[in-house]
Amino acid sequence: MADEPIIDPIIEITGWRDTEGNELKPYEVGKKAALEFSGYRFVKTTTDDGITIHLYEKYKNRLFQEKYRLHLRLKFSTHNQIQ
């Protein structure tokens, strides 16, 4: 038993932040999915040592926001038809 390596448990947490470092939702324990936030578009997800950060960018204008939402609707409706 003395020769067994000590393993530190990894506690996974998830955070949702914007590109300026503002917290969009409080951290939660566990690995959680990216969410939608009004006025923001999803950029990317990074994971390091059990910490998952979903990064979002604030929409620059209303037209861009509407185009991105249309893109998501088309993407998911096409994806569901293929399956």
C-alpha positions in Angstrom: 0.0 0.0 0.0 2.8 2.4 0.7 4.1 2.1 -2.8 0.8 2.9 -4.5 0.7 6.3 -6.1 -1.5 9.0 -4.6 -4.2 10.1 -7.0 -5.8 13.4 -6.5 -9.5 13.3 -7.6 -10.4 15.8 -10.3 -13.6 17.8 -9.6 -15.1 18.9 -12.8 -16.7 22.3 -13.0 -18.2 24.3 -15.8 -18.4 28.1 -16.3 -20.0 30.3 -18.9 -18.1 33.6 -19.7 -17.9 36.2 -22.4 -14.8 37.3 -24.2 -14.4 40.2 -21.7 -14.2 37.8 -18.8 -17.7 38.5 -17.5 -19.6 35.6 -15.9 -22.8 34.9 -17.8 -23.9 32.1 -15.4 -22.5 30.9 -12.1 -20.1 27.9 -12.2 -21.7 24.5 -11.7 -20.2 21.2 -10.6 -19.8 18.7 -13.4 -19.2 19.0 -17.1 -22.2 20.8 -18.5 -23.2 21.7 -22.1 -22.9 25.1 -23.7 -26.1 27.2 -23.5 -27.7 30.0 -25.4 -27.6 33.5 -23.9 -29.6 36.4 -25.3 -27.3 38.9 -27.0 -24.4 36.5 -27.2 -23.1 34.0 -29.7 -21.2 30.8 -28.7 -17.4 31.0 -29.6 -15.7 27.9 -28.2 -15.3 25.5 -25.3 -12.0 24.9 -23.5 -11.3 22.2 -20.9 -8.2 22.1 -18.7 -7.7 20.0 -15.5 -11.4 19.4 -15.2 -12.5 23.0 -15.7 -14.7 23.6 -18.7 -15.2 27.1 -19.9 -17.8 27.9 -22.6 -16.8 31.2 -24.2 -19.3 33.7 -25.8 -19.1 36.9 -27.7 -21.5 39.7 -27.4 -23.4 40.5 -30.6 -22.1 43.7 -32.2 -25.5 44.5 -33.7 -29.0 43.2 -34.1 -28.7 42.2 -37.7 -25.8 39.9 -36.9 -27.8 38.4 -34.1 -30.7 37.6 -36.3 -28.4 36.1 -39.0 -26.7 33.8 -36.4 -30.1 32.6 -35.1 -31.2 31.8 -38.6 -28.0 29.9 -39.2 -28.5 27.8 -36.1 -32.1 27.0 -37.0 -31.1 25.9 -40.5 -28.2 23.9 -39.2 -30.2 22.0 -36.6 -33.2 21.5 -38.9 -31.0 20.0 -41.6 -29.1 17.9 -39.1 -32.4 16.4 -37.8 -33.6 15.6 -41.3 -30.5 13.7 -42.1 -30.8 11.4 -39.1 
